[in-house]
Amino acid sequence: MGSAIMVANMKGGVGKSTLTCYLADYFRKFQKKRVLSLIDTDLQGSTYEMLGTDGRFANLRHLPVGDRYDAVNLVTVDTLVRSHLGTANDLLLIDTSAGKPDNICQIAMMCHCLLVPVSINWGDIRPTRDFIQEIQERKDSARAITPHIIVVPNRIPHQQRDYSRLKDALSELDVVIAPGLSDLSIVRHQTQKFAGIDPTKGTRFHDEIIHFGNFVTEYVVGGKLDDIYADTNVIELRR
């Protein structure tokens, strides 16, 4: 079966588009057997602009979803996600806008995984927790184990090692915390023309994004999280 991964957070400025672009480049370089498609539903179309100038991402679409647009794009995204889920060895990445529209949650519930980037600042953590809580409530209502919610500590200062504030805020939610990504100026300045992973070689971020991509490959695309949750459900049923 195919995999659909959404990058989302109701909080703006947490690095959703940047994370999407670098993860796309990771899969293009290191997981070449997979057919990679991307959908940018953000009104601003940052991912579409950054990757569109690259020329190496043929399956890239900008389908803005929000109050300013009719339901046609939402239906189109819905159709594309369903199509990818039924296609073997296929991977779909979806970037989203800030805010908490119901249609974004609707798309998220169709996906295999939800990547939620967030800094360790309380101003970012609090709305992020509210967003995850809403997704969790929808999962509980549907008795679903997907989307797997993976929180991505992002834009972490170089010397920062303490994630306790983030962990404490999310302690009652069913989430996985991914390996963190550092705050690197070369990454934040790649907004006009996306240069990909290669220019970051020799930096801490380069090693981190490769490590993060390997994590997503093993636990999400490779099905390790599915196995973990399946085993957990068996234990609960036996109880």
N, C-alpha and C positions, 0 to 999 in steps of 0.2 A: 504494500500500500504506500501511497505517497504521504509526505509530511507537510503540514502547513504550520509555519512559525510566525506568530505575530509579535511585533515589538510595539509596546503600548504603555502609556501612563497618562493619567489625567493631568499631571503636572507638566508644564512646559519647561524647556531649557534643561532637561536631564540627559540629553544626548541620544534620543531615539533614532533620529536620522543618521547620525554619525555611526552608531552601533550597527544599524542595518547595512550601511555601506561597507564597513569593514568586515562584517560577517559574510556579506555577499562576495567580497573579494577573497576571503578565506576559502569559501567553498569553490570558487572558480579556480583557485590555485591548487588546493590540496585535496579536493573531493571531486575530481573531474568526471567521475563516472555518473554523477547525478546531473539531471537536467534541472537547471536553476531558473526559476521565474520569479519576478518581483512585481509587487503592486504597491504603489504609493497612494494612500487614501488621504494624505494630509493636504489641506487646502493650499498650503504654501508650496508643496511639491519639491521640498529640498532634496530628498533622495533621488527623485526623478531628474532634477537638474544636475546633481553631482555625478550620478552614474550615467546619465544620458550623454554627457560630454566625453565619457570614456570610450564609447563605441564598442565595448566588448560584452555588453549586456543586451542581447537582442530581445529577450523576453521581458521587457520592462514597460509597465503601463502606469499612467497617472490617471487615477479614477477618484477624484475628490468626493468624499462622503461627508455630509454635514447639512445644517439647516438651509444653507444658501443654494443647495442643489436638490433636484428632484430625486425620486427613488430609483431612477434608471441605473445610476452608478452602483447603488447598493445591491440591486438585483444582479448586475453584471459581476460584481465581486463575489456575491453568493454563488453564482453559477461557476465562476472560475475556481473557487475554493473546492466546491463539490467535485468538479472535474479532476482537480489535482489529487484529491484524496482517493480517487479511484484509479489513479495511474501509478503503476509500479515504478519504483526507483526515481520518483519525481519529488522535487523540493520546491516549496513556495514560501517566499519571505514577504511579509506584509508590514509596511510602515504606516503609522497612524498619526493623527493630529492630537494635540492636547485637548483637554476637556473630557466630559463623560457622557457623550451622547449614547442613547440606547442602541443605535445601530452598530456602534463600535463593539459594544458588549455582545451583540448578536453575532457579529463575525467572529469574535474571540471564542465563543462557545463552540464554533465549528472547527477550531484549530486544535492541533495536537499539543501545542506549547505556546505559552505566553511569556515573552521575555520582558521584564519590567526594570529598565535602568533607573537608578536613583543615586543621588549623592548621600553622604552621611550627615547632611545638615537637616535639622529638625523641620525647617521650612519646606523641605522636599519630602521628608519621611512621612509627615502627617497626612498630606493628601494622597500620597502613594498608598499608605495603609488603607485609607478609605476606598480607594479604587480597587485594591485587591480584595477587600472585604465584600464589595459588591459582586465581583466575579465569583468569589467563594460561595456567596449565598445562592447565586444562580446554579453553581455546580451542585450544591447540596440539594437544591430543589429538584434538579434533574437526576440526582443520584449518579452523577458522572465523575469520573476520575480525571477527565481531561476538560479543558486544557491544563497541562502541568504548568504551574506558576513558578517561574524561575526569576528571582530578584537578582539584578546585576549591579553590584556596587560600582558606581561609575564616577569618573573625575575625582579619584581619590588622591589627595596630596601625597607626595613622594614618601614622606616619613610616617604617614598614617598607618597604624597597624590595629587600632582599636575599633572594632565594628560593633561593640556591645550595644550602643544606642539603637542601631538598626535591628540587631537581633532581638533586643528586648521589645521593640515596637511591633515586631512581626511574630512574636513567640506563640501567640494563640491562633495563628493562621497556618494553613497547610501550604507552605511554600518551601522551595529549595533555594539556598543562597549560593550563587555561582562564584567562581573566582573573580576577584575585583580587577578593575581597569584603572590605570593611573590618569592623572591630569597632565596631558602633554600638549604643549603649545602648538607643535606641528600638526596635531590632529585637529585642534579647534580652528586653525587657520585654513584648513583645506575645505573651504566652503564654495569657492568659485569653480575650482577644477579639482576633482577627486583624483589623487595620485596613487591611492591604494596602499597596501601593506609595505611594499618594497622600500619606499623612502624612509620608513621608520626603523630599518635594520640598525642594530647597534644601540637601540634604546630599550628602556624597560618596557615601554608599551608594546613593542614588537613581540617580545617574549610572552607578554600577557595576552595579546589578542590571539596568538597561536594556541596558547594554553586554553583560552576560553573557547576557541573554535573546536579544539579537540574534545573539550568537555561537552559541548552541544552535540557533536558527532556521536560520541559514545553514549551519552545518557538520553538524548532526545531522538536523534535519527536512528541510532543503533538499538533503541528500544530498552535500554537498561532501566529507565524510570518506569516503563510499563511493567517490566518484570517485578520491580520492587513493589509497586502498588498492587499488582496481582497477588503477590505473596502476602501482603498486608491484609488484603480483603479475605483471603482464605483463612488467615489466622482469626480475623474478626468473626467470620461465619462459624468457625469451629467453637468460638466462645459462646 
